[in-house]
Amino acid sequence: MKLALIGFGTVGQGLATILRDRGETLRGDYGFDGQIVAVSTARRGSLYDPNGLDIVALLENAQDFSGYPESEGLQRGWSTEQIIREGNADAVVEVTPTDITSGQPAIWHIQTALESGKHAISANKGPAALAFRDLNTLAKANGVEFYNEATVIGGTPAIRLGEELLAGSGITEMRGILNGTTNYMLTRMEGGATYMEALTEAQRLGYAETDPTADVEGHDAAAKVMILANVLMGGDLKNADVPRQGISALSLEEVQDALKNGEHYKLIGKVWREGGQTKASVELMRLPGSDPLAGVAGADMAITYSTDLMRHATISGAGAGAIPTGFALLSDLLAIHRKSHHA
Ligand SMILES: NC(=O)c1ccc[n+]([C@@H]2O[C@H](COP(=O)([O-])OP(=O)(O)OC[C@H]3O[C@@H](n4cnc5c(N)ncnc54)[C@H](OP(=O)(O)O)[C@@H]3O)[C@@H](O)[C@H]2O)c1
């Protein structure tokens, strides 16, 4: 499968590292041969070779493509649009920064890929949160796939669990810890840190951005509930449809008082069906210790699926980082590979 990576930062390099280190196993065990033919970035230019880029050399020169060795088919400086439209990739991997207000330019990248008959997989939350229905319709019309496993709980297969393994069980509700930064901060506050101390620590560890608004005010969690609603419950929610709360008003005293009573504050994203409609919210909740989400600590995340046929199923695990998120992208590529071989 020939791949074009649009964006080559943490996650794009995570996927390339996995393909470099596991290529042989993936070919031997799954018959999957992932070959990167193009990478495109904002400031470092692009590389395209229809015969496949050398992954070892690509990773060695990831910060400055000028050191990447010349070869017969190599093209430097193709635009992202040229790579998507004219390149020979089978799948476009969208890993540019998320813009959760407009979803651009990622929506346009994915739309262009699907229109060009190429599969699109994305770690970027914008397209699946803001334009899932249209993009999914476009994918179907063009006989290709649009997959988003990496957008919710990174490497932990939350979307595929709901979409494939729980198919037919009748999912009635999803409740989850969908933001690792705030969960880390809440865990630190349970350990005695003030809100500001927990935030500073999260920033020092690279969990929180310099401007932490997207995490602490619940915007990131809201994007993820929109994705779950859209992908798993047929919703078409807009930002304004999701009532949202963050953790910035929570005091150390409140967290400690809950703890004394065996309870835990958690930022919970919820999606459910009501009166034939898909609803979603992000709410700061005080959970009893018996709730499966109450014990999910640190930067880990989790989702509990409630179903008609088998009550509850909870999955939890690592949410972010180059390799877990790269793995989520790989799982989408393997799903496309399996599907095309069973077709
Ligand atoms: N990091 C994680 O753990 C994680 C987990 C789950 C999901 N995600 C999502 O995955 C996506 C990528 O995250 P990341 O951490 O890899 O980000 P990153 O390290 O900032 O890398 C972003 C890459 O996109 C490139 N880029 C920016 N605008 C572009 C454009 N218009 N056209 C082509 N390339 C462009 C950048 O180029 P330059 O290098 O030249 O600036 C850079 O290579 C984001 O949407 C993020 O929300 C990340």
The ligand as an SDF file (V2000), in Angstrom:
LIG
                    3D

 48 52  0  0  0  0  0  0  0  0999 V2000
    0.7810   14.0450   19.1300 N   0  0  0  0  0  0  0  0  0  0  0  0
   -0.1230   13.1810   19.5740 C   0  0  0  0  0  0  0  0  0  0  0  0
    0.1110   12.4280   20.5160 O   0  0  0  0  0  0  0  0  0  0  0  0
   -1.4750   13.0860   18.9030 C   0  0  0  0  0  0  0  0  0  0  0  0
   -2.4230   12.1300   19.3530 C   0  0  0  0  0  0  0  0  0  0  0  0
   -3.6560   12.0090   18.6830 C   0  0  0  0  0  0  0  0  0  0  0  0
   -3.9300   12.8510   17.6200 C   0  0  0  0  0  0  0  0  0  0  0  0
   -3.0030   13.8010   17.2370 N   0  0  0  0  0  0  0  0  0  0  0  0
   -3.3330   14.6580   16.0980 C   0  0  0  0  0  0  0  0  0  0  0  0
   -2.4670   14.3010   15.0210 O   0  0  0  0  0  0  0  0  0  0  0  0
   -2.1760   15.4440   14.2180 C   0  0  0  0  0  0  0  0  0  0  0  0
   -0.6660   15.5990   14.1010 C   0  0  0  0  0  0  0  0  0  0  0  0
   -0.1200   15.8000   15.3900 O   0  0  0  0  0  0  0  0  0  0  0  0
    1.4630   15.9560   15.6200 P   0  0  0  0  0  0  0  0  0  0  0  0
    1.6530   15.8650   17.0940 O   0  0  0  0  0  0  0  0  0  0  0  0
    2.1970   15.0440   14.7200 O   0  0  0  0  0  0  0  0  0  0  0  0
    1.6800   17.4640   15.1330 O   0  0  0  0  0  0  0  0  0  0  0  0
    3.0600   18.1910   14.7800 P   0  0  0  0  0  0  0  0  0  0  0  0
    4.2100   17.4690   15.4320 O   0  0  0  0  0  0  0  0  0  0  0  0
    2.8560   19.6410   15.0510 O   0  0  0  0  0  0  0  0  0  0  0  0
    3.2260   17.9670   13.1920 O   0  0  0  0  0  0  0  0  0  0  0  0
    2.3740   18.5660   12.2690 C   0  0  0  0  0  0  0  0  0  0  0  0
    2.9690   18.4220   10.8900 C   0  0  0  0  0  0  0  0  0  0  0  0
    2.0530   18.9880    9.9370 O   0  0  0  0  0  0  0  0  0  0  0  0
    2.7800   19.8300    9.0550 C   0  0  0  0  0  0  0  0  0  0  0  0
    1.8430   20.8040    8.4880 N   0  0  0  0  0  0  0  0  0  0  0  0
    1.2430   21.8630    9.0940 C   0  0  0  0  0  0  0  0  0  0  0  0
    0.3980   22.4800    8.2560 N   0  0  0  0  0  0  0  0  0  0  0  0
    0.4950   21.8200    7.0770 C   0  0  0  0  0  0  0  0  0  0  0  0
   -0.1010   21.9820    5.7950 C   0  0  0  0  0  0  0  0  0  0  0  0
   -0.9800   22.9720    5.5660 N   0  0  0  0  0  0  0  0  0  0  0  0
    0.2300   21.1120    4.8020 N   0  0  0  0  0  0  0  0  0  0  0  0
    1.1370   20.1070    5.0120 C   0  0  0  0  0  0  0  0  0  0  0  0
    1.7210   19.9020    6.2120 N   0  0  0  0  0  0  0  0  0  0  0  0
    1.4080   20.7520    7.2140 C   0  0  0  0  0  0  0  0  0  0  0  0
    3.8920   20.4050    9.8930 C   0  0  0  0  0  0  0  0  0  0  0  0
    4.9190   20.8850    9.0600 O   0  0  0  0  0  0  0  0  0  0  0  0
    6.2260   21.6270    9.6800 P   0  0  0  0  0  0  0  0  0  0  0  0
    6.9600   20.5880   10.4490 O   0  0  0  0  0  0  0  0  0  0  0  0
    6.9840   22.0810    8.4960 O   0  0  0  0  0  0  0  0  0  0  0  0
    5.6990   22.7090   10.5600 O   0  0  0  0  0  0  0  0  0  0  0  0
    4.2930   19.1590   10.6930 C   0  0  0  0  0  0  0  0  0  0  0  0
    5.1570   18.3650    9.9370 O   0  0  0  0  0  0  0  0  0  0  0  0
   -2.8550   16.6380   14.9120 C   0  0  0  0  0  0  0  0  0  0  0  0
   -4.0640   16.9040   14.2520 O   0  0  0  0  0  0  0  0  0  0  0  0
   -3.0910   16.1400   16.3340 C   0  0  0  0  0  0  0  0  0  0  0  0
   -4.2330   16.7230   16.9250 O   0  0  0  0  0  0  0  0  0  0  0  0
   -1.7990   13.9290   17.8430 C   0  0  0  0  0  0  0  0  0  0  0  0
  1  2  1  0
  2  3  2  0
  2  4  1  0
  4  5  1  0
  4 48  2  0
  5  6  2  0
  6  7  1  0
  7  8  2  0
  8  9  1  0
  8 48  1  0
  9 10  1  0
  9 46  1  0
 10 11  1  0
 11 12  1  0
 11 44  1  0
 12 13  1  0
 13 14  1  0
 14 15  2  0
 14 16  1  0
 14 17  1  0
 17 18  1  0
 18 19  2  0
 18 20  1  0
 18 21  1  0
 21 22  1  0
 22 23  1  0
 23 24  1  0
 23 42  1  0
 24 25  1  0
 25 26  1  0
 25 36  1  0
 26 27  1  0
 26 35  1  0
 27 28  2  0
 28 29  1  0
 29 30  1  0
 29 35  2  0
 30 31  1  0
 30 32  2  0
 32 33  1  0
 33 34  2  0
 34 35  1  0
 36 37  1  0
 36 42  1  0
 37 38  1  0
 38 39  2  0
 38 40  1  0
 38 41  1  0
 42 43  1  0
 44 45  1  0
 44 46  1  0
 46 47  1  0
M  CHG  2   8   1  16  -1
M  END
$$$$
